[in-house]
């Protein structure tokens, strides 16, 4: 059995660092129907690319293109509610009236979101006795979580309607108490974008099959999609903890943690967001009660980073995970493995269907 199977893997499936080229529909309107064309903008001459638009229930969500433009074909006569959504902007619903055999042109203006961060009370990370999303007494914190929700909807659309496979390069290492590498292995694994693993309270440690045929314990790390989910929010407390610095950038942070009464291993951590765009830039996660997942483990932490692939399209890019092990009892003078590390980084991605008349791929 390979030594990597001893690790408690802290990085499972990551959304790929990829986005599709959008196919502009040229389908003519059927007799008696109409074409609805439009653009989403933040102001005159300021298009909002890759916003999500829909006219429910008949016309499902789709992305605007790089110029903020969208098209709905074969729209029967009637009155519709056109929705426009984008992270960092206030949502807009507008009414569109469609007549038979007539083209409709719509301009939707959405406004940059303004959250009065100075009015959010900074709270120290303490206990959690009453889990659940922020209540009416914390509207600004609730607004930050709402932007996480919009990101989640955008990513689900990207991952399912524009399905792709992607490869991650993984590097495992064992380090002794002085930080010297005792063993290292690198491999590559492939994932499917739509194969999302969902959070379940107190059930975040599982087993996963490895490329070499072995199995390993793994922690299901939360993505922003999980943090937006009602189940995750119902089983965690949230608190705004102020600002942090990442390089030259100042980010706003909120903390999440499971209830103190939950004795099984679960997830606590911090979400760092850009205060101008309200996009997620980093999630730091710690496993609670790690010794109950593995009696030799004293701590397990992961840092997930994000990047803007396209304007307004933010995706996960990498994971850095570290496990700290207990010193073996009665050990004197001998070297011992003190830490396991795992790094994951996107290698490439490939779409499964032609999006622009040919097979798209990203190096």
Buried (B, 14 or more C-beta within 10 A) or exposed (E): EBBBBBBBBBBBBBBBBBBBBBEEEEEEBEEEBBBBBBBBBBEEEEBBBBBBBBBEEEBEBBBBBEEBBBBBBBBEEEEBEBBBBBBBBBBBEBEBEBEEEEEBEBEBBBEBBEBEBEEBEEBEEEEBEEBBBBEEEBBBBBBBBBBBBBBBBBBBBBBEEBBBBBBBBBEBBBBBEEEEEBEEBEBEBEBBBBEBBEBEBBEBBBEBEBEEEEEBBBBBBBBBBBBBBEEBBEBBBBBBBEEBEEEEEEBBBBBBBBBEEBEBBBBBBBBBBBEEBBBBBBBBBBBBEBEEBBEBBBEBBBBBBBBBBBBBBBBBBBBBBBBEBEEEEEEEEEEEBBBBBBBBBBBBBBBBEEBEEEEBEBE
